[in-house]
Amino acid sequence: MAKKIYEVFQSLENKANLLAGYWDNFKTEIIQHLPESYHGEIEELSNNLQKSLEVLIDELRHPTLILATTGTTSSGKSTLVNFLCGADIVPTAVSEMSAGSVTIAPKLNK
């Protein structure tokens, strides 16, 4: 399952990179046909698109998952979270907890 999710995110990242390339080609072509008074606006659009694509790609590379569970005591909430994460990261078979919060951050390889 994790591999399929990775493949989806990788595909979206590739499409974002393609969009950036298409835009650069379009910008180069269209700017030749527009009066110089439009060049600043085109550059601003280009910069905004580039920043947005950088944010999108960063979020695709470092996704945030928010998962909320509810259920009675010992109904398998922690077990389900562990299963979805693919590791035993949330304690199971512990005493009753009426409320709690767990934040899981991915380990970034740098």
Residue pairs with C-beta under 8 A, 6 or more apart in sequence:
2 86
9 60
9 61
9 63
10 60
12 56
12 60
13 57
13 60
13 61
16 53
16 56
16 57
16 60
17 53
17 57
19 53
20 49
20 50
20 53
23 46
23 49
24 46
27 42
27 46
30 42
31 38
31 39
31 42
34 42
62 106
62 108
67 81
67 84
69 77
69 80
69 81
70 77
71 77
73 96
78 90
78 91
78 92
79 92
81 89
81 90
81 102
82 88
82 89
82 90
82 92
85 104
89 102
89 104
90 102
